[in-house]
Amino acid sequence: MRERVYHDAPDVVVVTGAGGMGAAVARRLGSGRTLILADASQGQLDRAVDALSAEGYAVQGVLTDVSDRASVEKLADTAADAGPLKAVVHTAGVAAATSSARKIFDVDLLGTVYVIEAFERVAIRGTALVCVSSMAGHYASLSPEDEAALATAPASELLGLGAVAAVGEDATAAYILAKRANHVRVEAAALAWNQRGARINTVSPGVISTAMSRAETDADPDGHMLRMVRACGAGRTGTPGEIADAVAFLAGPQSLYITGTDLLIDGGQAAWIRRHMKR
C-alpha cells in the first residue's frame, strides 16, 4: 500500500447513501471536513450534493454501486487520496418491500462486506467505520455454525452458504439474514481494524422516518409495523437525526473503546418483542 502524505488537508468523511439517513449523517459529521457522498443513483446524488454545497459543506459526489467491489474500492481510494480518513458511514441499502431476495443479498450483504474490506485497506489510526444495519438483524435465528460462516467466509462464497440458499425468494427472510450478517461481519472485522488503530461498529435502526421505511409501511396494509411501534410504548417512529446523533457518537472521541459491536436504536421495539409480545 502506497504511503499518502496529506500536508494539513482537512479530515475526510465518507457517507454511502444519499437518502434521508445518509443526508442527515452527512450534515452531522461534515462541517469543516471534506465530505464525500456516494450513491448508485446519479440523480439522487446530484440533488444531495447541490443541497449540501448550498449549505456550505465541502462536498463531492462519487457515483458508487456498493454491490460492485471495484466501485467500492475506487470510492475508498478516492477518499484516502483526499485527506486523512476520519469516518466512513455506510447507510446505502435496499428494503425488503421493494427489492428481490437476490438484490438484498447483493446490496445489503455483499455491499457491506465490500465496504468493510475496501476501507480496512485504507484506514489509518483514528478512522471509524459505522455500518447501518437494522433492528431486523436481531430477529434472525441462526445456528452458531451459520453465524460463523456468515462472519468469516470470503465474499465470493457467501451466496453459496446454506443459510443464504435456504432463503430462496423470500425477500423478508433475505433482509433479516443480511442484516444479521452485517452484525457478525463487523464483529469478525474488529480485530483487523484494531490492528490499524481504527474502529468498526454497526447501528441497528428501528422504524425511522425515511423514504425506505415509508415504502415498507406502505407495503404493510395491516399496519403491523406501526402497531408494534405503538405497542412497545415509543409511540412514534425515529428520525434520521437521531440515527445521525448515534453515528456521531460511534465515530467520535467519546467512543474510542467501542468497537466490534452493535447499537440498537429502535425505541424499545426489539425489547418489547422479546419480553412482552404475545406469541
C-alpha positions in Angstrom: 0.0 0.0 0.0 1.5 3.4 -1.0 2.0 5.9 1.7 -0.1 9.0 1.4 1.1 12.5 2.5 -1.7 15.0 3.3 0.0 18.3 4.0 -2.6 19.6 6.5 -5.5 18.5 4.4 -8.9 18.5 6.2 -10.2 15.3 7.6 -12.3 13.2 5.3 -15.8 11.8 6.0 -17.4 9.3 3.6 -21.1 8.6 3.6 -22.6 6.0 1.3 -26.3 6.5 0.5 -27.6 10.0 -0.3 -31.1 9.4 1.0 -32.7 10.8 4.2 -30.5 8.9 6.6 -27.3 9.5 4.7 -28.0 13.2 4.2 -28.7 13.6 8.0 -25.4 11.9 8.8 -23.5 14.0 6.2 -24.9 17.2 7.8 -24.0 15.9 11.3 -20.4 14.9 10.5 -19.4 17.0 7.5 -18.8 20.5 8.9 -15.2 21.7 8.4 -14.3 18.4 6.7 -14.0 17.1 3.2 -17.3 15.3 2.7 -17.5 12.5 0.1 -21.1 11.3 -0.6 -21.7 8.1 -2.6 -24.8 6.8 -4.2 -25.8 4.5 -7.0 -28.3 7.0 -8.4 -26.8 9.9 -10.2 -29.9 12.0 -9.8 -30.2 11.5 -6.1 -26.5 12.1 -5.6 -26.6 15.3 -7.6 -29.5 16.6 -5.6 -27.9 15.8 -2.3 -24.6 17.3 -3.3 -26.2 20.5 -4.6 -28.2 20.9 -1.3 -25.2 20.3 0.9 -23.0 22.6 -1.2 -25.6 25.4 -0.9 -25.4 24.9 2.9 -21.6 25.4 2.9 -20.3 21.9 3.0 -17.2 21.0 1.1 -18.8 18.0 -0.6 -18.1 15.9 -3.7 -20.3 13.1 -5.1 -18.9 9.8 -6.2 -21.2 7.6 -8.2 -20.9 4.2 -6.4 -22.6 0.9 -6.7 -21.9 -0.9 -3.4 -22.8 -4.3 -4.9 -19.8 -3.9 -7.2 -16.5 -4.5 -5.4 -14.4 -2.5 -7.9 -16.8 0.5 -7.5 -16.4 0.4 -3.7 -12.6 0.1 -3.9 -12.5 3.1 -6.2 -14.5 5.1 -3.6 -12.1 4.0 -0.9 -9.1 5.1 -2.9 -10.7 8.4 -3.8 -11.4 9.1 -0.1 -7.9 8.1 1.0 -6.3 10.4 -1.6 -8.5 13.4 -0.4 -7.1 13.5 3.1 -6.9 11.8 6.5 -9.8 9.4 6.6 -11.8 10.2 9.8 -15.1 8.4 9.4 -16.9 6.2 7.0 -20.7 5.7 7.4 -22.3 3.1 5.3 -26.0 3.8 5.0 -26.6 2.6 1.4 -29.1 -0.3 1.3 -32.4 -1.6 -0.1 -35.6 -2.7 1.6 -37.5 -5.9 1.6 -40.7 -4.2 0.5 -39.2 -3.0 -2.8 -36.4 -5.5 -3.7 -35.9 -9.1 -4.5 -34.0 -11.5 -2.3 -31.0 -11.5 -4.7 -30.9 -7.7 -4.8 -30.9 -7.6 -1.0 -28.0 -10.1 -0.8 -26.1 -8.1 -3.4 -26.5 -4.7 -1.8 -27.1 -5.3 1.9 -24.9 -8.4 2.4 -22.2 -8.3 -0.2 -22.2 -4.5 -0.4 -21.4 -4.2 3.4 -18.6 -6.8 3.1 -17.1 -4.8 0.2 -17.2 -1.6 2.2 -15.7 -3.2 5.3 -12.8 -4.7 3.2 -12.1 -1.8 0.9 -12.0 0.8 3.7 -10.0 -1.5 6.1 -7.3 -1.4 3.4 -7.1 2.4 3.6 -8.0 3.0 7.2 -5.5 4.9 9.4 -5.2 5.4 13.1 -8.4 7.0 14.3 -10.6 6.0 11.4 -14.1 4.9 12.4 -16.5 2.9 10.2 -20.1 2.7 11.1 -22.3 0.4 9.1 -26.1 0.9 9.2 -27.7 -2.5 9.8 -31.3 -2.9 11.1 -33.3 -4.0 14.0 -34.4 -6.8 11.7 -30.9 -8.4 12.3 -31.8 -9.0 15.9 -34.7 -11.3 14.8 -32.5 -13.8 13.0 -32.5 -17.3 14.3 -29.3 -19.0 13.1 -27.1 -21.8 14.3 -23.6 -20.9 15.6 -22.1 -22.6 12.6 -24.2 -20.5 10.2 -23.2 -17.3 12.0 -19.6 -18.2 11.9 -19.8 -18.8 8.2 -21.5 -15.5 7.6 -18.9 -13.8 9.7 -15.8 -15.1 8.1 -16.4 -16.7 4.7 -14.8 -15.0 1.7 -17.2 -12.7 -0.1 -17.1 -14.9 -3.2 -18.5 -17.8 -1.1 -21.3 -16.0 0.8 -24.1 -16.5 -1.6 -23.4 -20.2 -1.7 -23.7 -20.7 2.1 -26.5 -23.0 3.2 -28.2 -20.3 5.3 -28.3 -18.0 2.3 -29.5 -20.6 -0.2 -32.3 -21.7 2.3 -33.9 -18.2 2.0 -35.0 -18.8 -1.6 -37.0 -16.0 -3.0 -38.3 -14.7 0.4 -37.2 -11.0 0.5 -38.1 -10.5 4.1 -36.0 -13.5 5.2 -33.2 -12.3 3.0 -33.3 -8.9 4.7 -33.2 -10.4 8.2 -30.3 -12.6 7.3 -28.4 -9.9 5.5 -28.7 -7.5 8.5 -27.6 -10.2 11.0 -24.7 -10.9 8.7 -23.8 -7.2 9.0 -23.6 -7.6 12.8 -21.4 -10.7 12.8 -19.2 -9.5 9.9 -18.4 -6.4 11.8 -17.6 -8.4 14.9 -15.2 -10.5 12.9 -13.6 -7.5 11.3 -12.9 -5.7 14.6 -9.5 -7.4 15.0 -8.1 -6.2 11.7 -9.4 -2.7 12.3 -7.9 -2.7 15.8 -4.6 -3.6 14.4 -4.7 -0.5 12.2 -5.7 1.7 15.2 -9.2 2.0 13.7 -12.7 1.0 14.9 -15.8 -0.6 13.3 -19.3 -0.8 14.6 -22.9 -1.2 13.4 -26.1 0.6 14.3 -29.5 -1.0 14.0 -32.3 1.4 13.5 -35.9 0.5 14.1 -38.7 2.2 12.2 -37.2 5.6 11.0 -39.0 8.3 9.1 -37.2 7.8 5.7 -38.4 7.1 2.2 -37.3 3.5 2.6 -39.3 3.0 5.8 -42.4 4.7 4.2 -42.1 2.2 1.3 -42.1 -0.6 3.9 -45.1 0.7 5.8 -47.0 1.3 2.5 -46.4 -2.4 1.7 -47.8 -3.4 5.1 -51.6 -3.0 4.6 -52.4 -4.4 8.0 -50.3 -1.7 9.8 -48.2 -4.3 11.6 -45.1 -2.2 11.9 -46.8 0.9 13.2 -48.9 -1.2 15.7 -45.7 -2.6 17.1 -44.2 0.9 17.4 -47.3 1.9 19.5 -47.3 -1.3 21.5 -43.7 -1.0 22.6 -44.5 2.4 24.2 -42.4 4.5 21.9 -45.5 5.9 20.3 -43.6 7.3 17.3 -41.1 6.5 14.6 -37.5 7.6 14.9 -35.9 10.4 12.9 -32.9 10.4 10.7 -31.3 13.0 13.0 -31.5 10.5 15.9 -29.6 8.0 13.9 -27.1 10.7 12.9 -26.5 11.5 16.6 -25.8 7.9 17.4 -23.4 7.6 14.4 -21.6 10.8 15.5 -21.1 9.2 19.0 -19.6 6.0 17.5 -17.5 8.0 15.0 -16.3 10.4 17.7 -13.8 10.7 20.6 -16.3 9.7 23.2 -16.4 6.1 22.0 -12.7 5.2 21.5 -13.1 1.9 23.4 -16.2 0.8 21.5 -15.6 -1.5 18.5 -17.0 -4.7 17.0 -20.4 -4.2 18.4 -24.0 -3.1 17.5 -26.0 -0.2 18.9 -29.8 -0.9 18.6 -31.8 2.3 18.1 -35.4 1.3 17.9 -37.4 3.0 20.7 -37.5 -0.3 22.6 -39.3 -2.3 19.9 -37.0 -5.3 20.0 -37.1 -5.4 23.8 -40.9 -5.5 23.6 -40.9 -8.2 21.0 -38.6 -10.4 23.2 -40.2 -9.8 26.5 -43.9 -8.7 26.1 -45.3 -9.6 22.7 -47.8 -12.4 22.9 -46.7 -15.4 20.8 
